[in-house]
Amino acid sequence: MKKRNPIVAGYFYPDKPEELRSVIEWSFKHRIGPGKPPSPSDTSAMNSIGYVAPHAGYIYSGPVAAHVYFDMALNKKPDTIVILGTNHTGLGRPVSVYPEGVWGTPLGDLVVDDEVGRLIVENSEIAEFDEYAHLEEHSIEVQLPFIVYTYGGDVKITPIVIGIHTPDIARDLAKSIHKASMATGKRIIVIASSDFNHYEPHEETSRKDSMAIDRILKLDTDGLYNVILRNDISICGPGGIMTLMEYTKILGGKAQLLKYATSGDTSGDYSHVVGYAALKFYI
């Protein structure tokens, strides 16, 4: 089986299993994090539709990302996690679905759900099978150690890299994810991997991000798109966020902010920060 090996292990997060587990646990226990690691849930309930999670180095964004996985663990374990990354490299197709195989992490491997991926491609006007966009892209990979820590290898993933960030693309992709979910009957959770405003002072980044988060909580996809453009908010994964917003609207759900912080809250340097948000979408 084809394997995609990690490319930012040892850089964004430790490449040694024991060190990686320690950093993930630090993220959960951090004062900005949820305060404790997730506990396995025996619930049959699953009200979560998806989450927005940051994808920076764990020492910066790990505590905010931990809120996503702590909350996710309160639900029944999903069958498949559709991860919407953003294209930082410019490689590959506009919307690139990883076709099959496994993705490796220092904590273990995750199998790609090729059935869900195939149905997404078949029902989309823009999504295509493409590995090239995934080769050097970190936004999906950074989520995987948290997933393995939370669930082991007992869930599958469908990695999708988005290179065109418009409401129309988001609506197309959201509809295709919904059709794939309905056709398979699988319990699917969507993770939109995105950091928020980049490299401005803490106060300015927080101000800009609050405008974007306000639109997200209202599920106002066009409003988010416009507020990003008009206010020069450097959110790096708006396409994934808008896709999750549209998917949530199809399901009749709503959104909630779990945690917001900036890199200054972990590094202590508030002069040039990146904003991070953990957002939950649920029924």
N, C-alpha and C positions, 0 to 999 in steps of 0.2 A: 504494500500500500504506500502510495506516495506521501512523503512527509515534508511539511514546511517547518524548518528549524527556526528557532528564535534568532532575531537579528539585533535586538537591543538588550538581551540578557547581559548582565555585567556593566550596563550603562544606565538604563532607565530603572533597572531593578537588579538585585544580585543574581548571579548565575549559579550559585551553589545552593542546593535545596534547603539546608539548615538555615543559612543566612536569609534566604528569601522568605521562609516561613516566619522568621523572627521579625523581618521588616513588615510583613503583612500584619502580624499580631500587634506590632507597634502602631500601625495605622489604625487598627480598631480601638486600641486602648488610649490613643492620643487624646489630649484635651479637646481637639477639634473633631475627633472621630466620635463614633457612637458610644465609646467607653468600655466596650468589652467585645470579644469575638462572637460571631454568630453561633447559635445553638441549632443543631438539627431539629427540624420541625416535623411532627407527625400529623399535622393538620391536613385535611382534605381540601381546604379552601385555597383558592387562587384568585385573588382580586387584582393582582398586578398585571398590567398590560406591558409596561416597559419602564426604562429609566434612562436619564442622561447621566453619564459618568465621565469624569476627566481622564486624560491619558498622558499626563506629564510624568516625570520621574517620581517614584513613590515618596521620596523624602519631601517633595513639594505638595503633591496632590493626593497621596495615599490616604490620609485621614478623611478627606472628603469622599473619595471613591468608596471607602469602607462603609459609609452610610448606605450606599446602593446595595452592597452585598449583604449587609446586616438585615436590611428590610426585605430583600429578596428571599432570604432564608426563612422568613416568617411564613412564606407561602408554601404550598405544595411544590415539590421539585418539578421544574419544567422538563419537557422532553427535549426541547431544542431552544437554544438562545440565538436569535438573529442579531448579529453585531454589525452595526452600521458605522464603518470607519470613514475617515475623510482622506482625500488624496493629497498628501503633502509633497509627493515626488513628481507628479505630472505624468507618471507612467501609466500605460494601460488604457482601457476603454472608459467612457464617461461614467458608467455604473457597472462595476466589475464584481461578479459573483464568483467566489472560489468554487470550483466544480466538485472536487472530491478529494479524499485522502485524510490525513491527520495533521494537526498542528501540535508541535512539540512545545513543552515548557519544562523548566527545571524540576517541576513538581509532578510531571506526568503529561500524557498526551490527551488531546480531545479530538474525537472523530467528527468529520464534516458530515452534516446531514445532506446528502446529495439529492434526496427526494424533495425536500423543501426547496433547495436551491433550484432544482429543475423546474418546479412549478412556479417559482417566482419569475424565472426567465421566460417561461412559456406565457405567462399572463401579463408581462410588462412590455411596453413599447420601446424601452430604452435599455433595460438590464441585459447584460450578456455574460456568458461564461468567459472568464479571463483571469489568469494567474499573475500576469505581468505587473498589474497595479499593486499586488500584494507583496512582491518580492522584498522591497525595501521599506515598506510602510509599517509604522509602529502603532498606529491608533487602535487597531484591533488587537494586536499582540499584547499590549499592556493590560488589557482586560483579562487575559486568559489565566495568569497565575491566581488572581482573585477567584475566578470561577472554579479552578481545580481545588483551591483551598477550601471553598465552600461546599462543593459537590463531589469532589474526586473526579473520576472520569465518567461519571454516570449520566452526563448530559451530552448532547451533541451541539454543534455550533454550525451556523451558516454565516460565513464572513462575506460582507459586501462593502466594497470601497466606493465612495461617491465622489465624483470629480466635478459634477455640475450641481450647483446649490441654488435651485429655484423652486418656487411653490409647485409649478407644473410637474417637475421631476418627482418631487416629494409625493404628490397625489398619485402619480402613476405607480410609484414603488409601494406606497401604502396599500393601494388596492391589490397589488399583486401579492404582497405578504398576507393580506387578509384571505385572498382566494386560496393561497397555499395552506393556510391554517384550516380553512373550512374543508378543503379537499382531503387533508390528511387526518383531521381530528386531533392533531397533536397539541399539547400544551406548549405554547410558544411565548417567550418573553423577548422583547426587543430592547437592545441596549444601543443608544446613540452615543458614540464616543466623541466627546468634544470638550476642548477647553474654551474659556470665554475670553474676555478682552486681554490683549497682550502688551506688555512692556510699557505701561504708563504708570504714574504714581498710584498708590493704593486708593486714594480718595476718588481719583478720576475713573479708574477701572471699576470701582464699586458703583459709582454713579451711572456709568454707561451700562454695566451689566444689569443693574436694577431695571432699566428701561426694557432691556431684552427679556428678562425674566418675567416682567409684568405681562408682556405679550404672550409668552409661553404658557403662563398660568391661565390665561384667557383662551388658550388654544387658537389664537389669532395668527394663522400662518402668514397671511399677506402682511399683517401688521408687523410681525417679527422681521420679515424680509425687508420691509421698508424702513423700520427703525434702525436696522443694522446698516443699511446703505446711507441713510441721511445723517447718522451720527458717527459714522466711521468706527463701528464696533467690530473689533478684529476677532470675532468668534470663528474658530477654524473648522467647525463641523456643523454649520447651519443646515446643510442638506439632510443630515441624519436626524437632527432635532425636528425639522419640519416634517419629515417622513413619519416620525413617531407621533407628532401632534395630529397629523392627518389620520393615522392608523387609530389613534385614540378616539377621534371624532367618529370614525366608522363604527366603533364599538360602543359609542355613547358614554365614554369615560370622562375623566377630569384629571387635573394635574395638581401636584403639591410640591413645594420646595422642602427638601429634607435638610439641606445644609448649603451655605455659601461661605466661601473664604477665598483668600488670595494666597499666593506663594509667600507674601510677606508675613502671613500668620504662622507659617512654619519656619521660614528662613530668618525672620527678623529684619529683612531688608525691604522696606516699604517704598523705596524710591522708584523701582521698576519691577512691576509685579505682573503675574498672570492670574486671571480670575478662574475659579473653579466652582461648579455647581453640581450638586446631586439632586436630581428631580425625579419624582415618582409619577407615573401615569397609571391610573387604576379605575376600576369599575365600582 
